[in-house]
Amino acid sequence: MTSTDQAEPVAARRRIAALETELALHRRATELLKEAVPPKARFAAAAAVTAEGLPAQVAYRVVDVSKAGSTPGGPGRRRHARCATPG
């Protein structure tokens, strides 16, 4: 293996290590924000980044809010209405 062939895997391992560190930081920051920020504000943040073009499913999962039932007449509200209806 030449030095050029060896440089690519070394650079890739360094990049992977940097990305893993960044991911760990994001996870910890998310945990701290969940403790400090109420769910409605987190929902607004997820909606804002979704409006910027980021994937909604990922945005809502990352800020730990559920899109279902968050909008008037959404599936979660209908489900809760059925449960509350005597019958």
C-alpha positions in Angstrom: 0.0 0.0 0.0 1.4 3.4 -1.0 1.4 6.4 1.3 -1.4 7.9 -0.8 -3.5 4.8 -0.3 -2.9 4.9 3.4 -3.7 8.6 3.6 -7.4 8.1 2.5 -8.4 5.7 5.3 -6.5 7.8 7.9 -8.4 10.9 6.8 -11.7 9.0 6.8 -11.1 7.7 10.3 -10.3 11.3 11.5 -13.5 12.6 9.8 -15.6 9.8 11.4 -14.1 10.6 14.8 -14.9 14.3 14.4 -18.5 13.4 13.3 -19.0 11.1 16.2 -17.8 13.8 18.6 -20.2 16.3 17.0 -23.0 13.8 17.3 -22.3 13.2 21.0 -22.3 17.0 21.5 -25.7 17.4 19.7 -27.2 14.6 21.8 -26.1 16.1 25.0 -27.3 19.6 24.0 -30.7 18.0 23.1 -31.0 16.4 26.5 -30.2 19.7 28.2 -32.7 21.6 26.0 -35.4 19.1 26.8 -35.0 19.8 30.5 -35.0 23.6 30.0 -37.4 24.2 27.1 -41.2 23.4 27.3 -42.6 21.1 24.7 -44.6 23.8 22.9 -41.5 25.8 22.3 -39.6 22.7 21.1 -42.5 22.1 18.7 -42.1 25.7 17.4 -38.4 25.1 16.9 -39.0 21.9 14.9 -41.6 23.6 12.8 -39.1 26.5 12.1 -36.4 24.2 10.9 -38.9 22.2 8.8 -39.9 25.4 7.2 -36.3 26.0 6.3 -36.3 22.7 4.3 -35.0 20.2 6.8 -36.8 16.8 7.1 -39.8 17.1 9.4 -39.5 13.6 10.7 -35.9 14.1 11.9 -36.6 17.6 13.3 -39.5 16.4 15.4 -37.6 13.4 16.6 -34.5 15.4 17.5 -36.4 17.9 19.7 -38.5 15.1 21.1 -42.0 16.2 20.2 -44.7 14.4 18.3 -46.2 15.9 15.2 -49.3 13.7 15.5 -51.9 15.5 17.5 -50.1 18.8 17.5 -52.3 20.5 15.0 -56.0 21.1 15.4 -57.9 18.1 14.1 -54.7 16.1 13.8 -54.8 12.3 14.3 -53.8 12.5 17.9 -56.6 14.8 18.8 -59.2 12.6 17.0 -57.8 9.6 18.9 -58.1 11.4 22.2 -61.6 12.6 21.4 -62.7 9.0 20.7 -61.3 7.9 24.0 -63.1 10.6 25.9 -66.4 9.9 24.2 -68.7 7.8 26.4 -69.9 4.7 24.6 
